[in-house]
Amino acid sequence: MTLVWLLPGCDTPVIDIGGGPVRVVNEQEGAGARARAGQMVTIDYTISLPDGTHVLTDRDYRFELGRHAVIECIDSTVEGMRVGGVRVIECPPHRHWGRKGYGDGVIPENTTLTIEMRLVRARTNSR
């Protein structure tokens, strides 16, 4: 179960994805169905460093939600989004590549990332 609350003195929603909260802003709610664990979802995303530099971008990235096929921040915060929705999350290091960083320094170690994502599709996985 995902818990959403507001921190005192803060108007930005926070989602507890287990092991601590992640700051989430719903830029656009979307009008489609809500994404659920076990579905194949497709997202567009951009990952940025604290200085605003975009370091990773992908369009039509597809994965099975809830199977930990992507970093924890994405896998946990896509659940509950509506198709067409846009969400911006602040992802602390222990929710992505952490101490190791990623891509030979593309994402430095111990860096908080900003991830903007749009839910393009959410479909029941037919195996």
N, C-alpha and C positions, 0 to 999 in steps of 0.2 A: 504494500500500500504506500502511495506517495502522499506525503503531508505537505501542505502549502500554508504558509503563514507570513505575517509581516513582522519584521523586527521592530522593537520600540524606536520611534523617531525616524523610521525609514518607510518610504512609500513604495519600495521595490519588493515584489513578492520573493520569497525564498522557498525553495523546494528542498526537503530533506530526502536525499537519495540514499540514506543509510550511511552512517559514519560522519555525518555533518552536513550542514546546509550548503546549497549552491544558489547564488543570486540569479534570478530569472526575470526578464522583462518580456511580456507578450506585446510585441509591436503591432501585430495584427492577429485577431482571433481566428480567422478562417471560418468557412461555412460548411465544410465537409464533415465526414465521419471522424470520430476520435480514433487515434492510433492506439492499438492494444498489443500487449506482449504476444509473440507468436506470429504476428502479421509480417509480411514483407512490406517494408516501407521504402520510399524513395525521397531523398532530401537534396536540396541545394544547400551548400554551406560555405562559409568563409571563416577562417581562423586568423585572428590578429594578435599581435604582441601588445604589451601595455602601452607602447608609444604609438599604436595605431597602424603599424606596418602589417599589411596582409601577407601571411606566409603560406597558407594553404587554402585552395579553393577547389571545389568540385561541384559539378552539376549532375543531377540524376544519379546520385550515389545510392545504391540499393543494398539493404541488409535486412536480416531477420531481427526484429525488435525483441529485446530481452535475452538474446543469446550471447551477449558480450562480444560481438563481432567488431565493435567499434569502441572508442574510448568511453569510459564510464559516464562522463558528463553528457555525451550525446545519447547513448543508449538509454539512460535514465530519464532525461528530460524530454525526449520525443514522445514518450508514452503520455497519452492524454491530450496531445496537440490535435487540433482539427486540420484536416486537409485544407491547404491554402493559408494556414497560419504561419506567422513569422515570429520566432523567438530569439532573443539575445540572452546568452548565459555567460556568467563570469565563472570560469573553470579553474579552480585551484590546482596546483601541481600534482597533488596526490590523487586527482581524478583524471589524469591523462598520463603522459610519459614520465612525469616527476623528475627524479634525480638524473635519469639518463638523458633527458631531452629527446629530440627526434631529428632525423635527417641531417646528420653531420653539422649540427649547430643551427639548422633552420629554426628549430624551436629550442632555445637554450634550456638548460636544466633549471628546475625550480622556478618556473615562470608561470604566473597566472595568465590565462588566455581568455580572450573574448571570442565567443563563437556565435555567429549569426546563422540561423538556419531557417529554411522554409520547407514545410512538409508538402511534398508534391503529390504523393500517393500513399495509401495504406490499404493493402489487400490481404485477404485471408490466404495463407500459404497453402497451396494445393500440391502436395508432394506426390 
